[in-house]
């Protein structure tokens, strides 16, 4: 089989994701094509040679058999994901964190915490209100959608009081939550997911992810711009026009009745400190040597038990009701867990096919190493923009970018940061991104107005990140 066939699965996955704007079917198709090629290669046959050697009636049967074997191997590849303990831990974590988040939300703990923050004398001026909206996004960093919803819902009336547009609120919550999530990798779902994607390469996943944080220029710059906007109370471009027009579109949003802040605060603190403890524990008391997937799973399990204990002691819910709420939370995150599963599968399939080495071998001699990170950042941005998902983008680009960086002698953390930052950048610019849509809903802002007013800020951050990747490269 020609070596260039190995780029067909990720290329097809990208094309389908862009065309259909849906990543799960694109990943499934990419896995199937990859497995068909692996089966064909294992039989030492290529389509041109078979076409020449077999009668016309036999050739369609061969293709049908090949397609069938590829179908079987696709599910074998997906099942094989569970053969890796690290992958399985990440998938179980994805379900468990859904249960934890739902328990905290339905109990009224989330609403109570954000109400307590807003009532602590932090809403006396435009500056304080803007900082509060961003601060909530920082504090509730464990899940992006929860962070966006909490910050947006609690801040709507506060922004109205000071005649600040809902577009500004949508920008602040959207451009705080995803960058913070990608910077605080090991205390939310992002870390274990990324660790699973890079776990099959010759590197230390935990150490690589931690080192990537300082190189994630887009996330860092975006957070700085948000804080500048909140503190200075100044806005520019389309945002300024929206501010001058005073647009304020109110949308009904669901919010649980506030009860006690400890229903969220104690499980959240347990998760944070539990994560730190288990990182030391699993690493032989050396934090950087710890297992991120094991630590976040165990910390989430302990935090969930703490949440259940609190609700049981205060007789908020019965045990059957807590079980029901937990499964409701798992169902909310099931699509995300599915993306995780297929991401791990296509990564393994592409490694078996040799996609990464082929790309690095074909492009490496002609591509200046200084351009690798900027091009990966741009590619991730384009894919995330057209598909509306940063996680699906990571699944497609990591199996290509990491081997390319390793073969060219570029630190994996530097390459990884470009992929992660580019995915978040594309998400911020995309009108079909779920986070962008949720930000508009939670802020009571017209969706297209949010996209239009946020994009200039995102583009400025993206350009600055590309420049920094080229400037910093000689010093890494």
Secondary structure, 3 states (H helix, E strand, C coil): CCHHHHHHHHHHHHHHHHHHCCHHHHHHHHHHHHHHHHHHHHCCCCHHHHHHHCCHHHHHHHHHHHHHHHHHHHHHHHHHHHHCHHHHHHHHHHHHHHHHHHHHHHCCHHHHHHHHHHCCCCCCCHHHHHHHHHHHHHHCCCCHHHHHHHHHHHHHHHHHHCCCCHHHHHHHHHHHHHHHHHHCHHHCHHHHHHHHHHCCCCCCHHHHHHHHHHHCHHHHHHHHHHHHHHHHCCCCCHHHHHHHHCCCCCCCCCCCCCCCCHHHHHHHHHHHHHHHHHHHHHCCCCHHHCCHHHHHHHHHHHHHHHHHHHHHHCCCCCHHHHHHHHHHHHHHHHHHHHHHHHHHHHHHHHHHHCHHHHHHHHHHCCCCHHHHHHHHHHHHHHHHHHHCCHHHHHHHHHHHHHHHHHHCCCCHHHHHHHHHHHHHHHHHHCCCCHHHHHHHHHHCCCHHHHHHHHHHHHHHHHHHHHHHHHHHHCCC
